[in-house]
């Protein structure tokens, strides 16, 4: 990720509000942002994909709101969600269109590590 998108993500990671969101709708296909390698020139370890998504964001103590935006999936080793899935996001409370997927918490990282080790 370069330029404005990277700066926006960094700003939201520092000062955004974390909230749960439900995937209301997600496009069947999207734009691949892979780094190359792997099958058909792709590395599934690092591929990211942009997909048009409608989310219902439910911040604690605030009214829920819907956002329609191309979201970047595949970061943090997470798969592309399906309609009805719950995901974590970071958003700007003064501009709900500024929203990104939240990085995993330490607890989520620990759970993922345990699952990978078969524990």
N, C-alpha and C positions, 0 to 999 in steps of 0.2 A: 504494500500500500504506500502511495507516495503523496506528497504535497498536502493539500487541504484535508483529504480524508484521514491521513495519518495524524495531523494536528488535531482534528475534531475528535478522533478516537482518544488520543492522549488527554485532551481536555476533559472529556466525559469520564475517563477512568480516574482522573484526579478529583473532579467536582460534580459529576453527574449523580442522579438519583437512581438507585437500583430498584427494580420492580419485577414482579412476575408478569408474564404475558402469555396469552393463549393464541396459538396460530389459528386464525379464522380461515385464511385461504393462502395457498402458496402455489406458485406456477409449477407446472410439471417439468419445465426445462429452464435453463438459465445460461448465463455467460460464464465460462470457465476462466479462472484466473490462475491456472497451474503454472508450476515452475519447470515443467519438463521432466523427462525420464519416465520409466515405468511403461506399462502397456499403452499403446497408441500415443506415445509421447507424453504421458501423464504420470505423475507420482501421486498416488492416492494419499500419501502421508502429508503432502504439503498443498494439495489442490484446494483452492477456494472457489466458490461459485456464487455468483450474484443471482438471486431469484426475487421476482416481484412477490411481495408478501403483504398480507393484511394481518395486523396484530391487534388484539384487544389488550391494552396495557392496564394493569390494575395496581397502581401505586397504593401503598399502605396509607390510610387516612385521607385519601384524595379520591375524587371521582375517576372512574375508569374512562379511557379514551381509546379511539381507534387510530391507527397509523397505517397508511399504504405507502410502502417504500421498497426499493431494491435493497435487500439485506445480504450481507456477505456471510456465507456459511462455510464450514470446513475449518475455521480457526479453532485452536485449542483442542484439536482432535475430536471435535463433536460432529456427528452426522447431520445432514440436512433434516430438519424436522418435518413432520406430517401434520395435516390439519387436525386440530384438537390437542396437539402436544403443548405442554407448558415449557416455556424457556425463560431465562433471566436476561433482562436488558438493562442498559444504562441510558437515561434520557436527560435532556435539559428541561427543568421545570418551567422555564420561561419560553421554550420553543419546542413543543412536542414532536416536531418533525426531525429534530436532531436526536437520533437514537441509534445505538449500536448494540450488538450482542455483548453481554457482560462476560468478562473473563471468569474462569472457574474460581470458586472460593477454595481456601486451603482444605476444607472438609471434602469438597467435590474431587479435588486432586488426589486426596488420600484414598477415597473410595475407588477412583479410577485405577490407581496404582494397585490396590488390593485385588480388584477384579482381574487386572492383567496378570497378576501372579497366581490367580486361581484360588484366592483365599476368601 
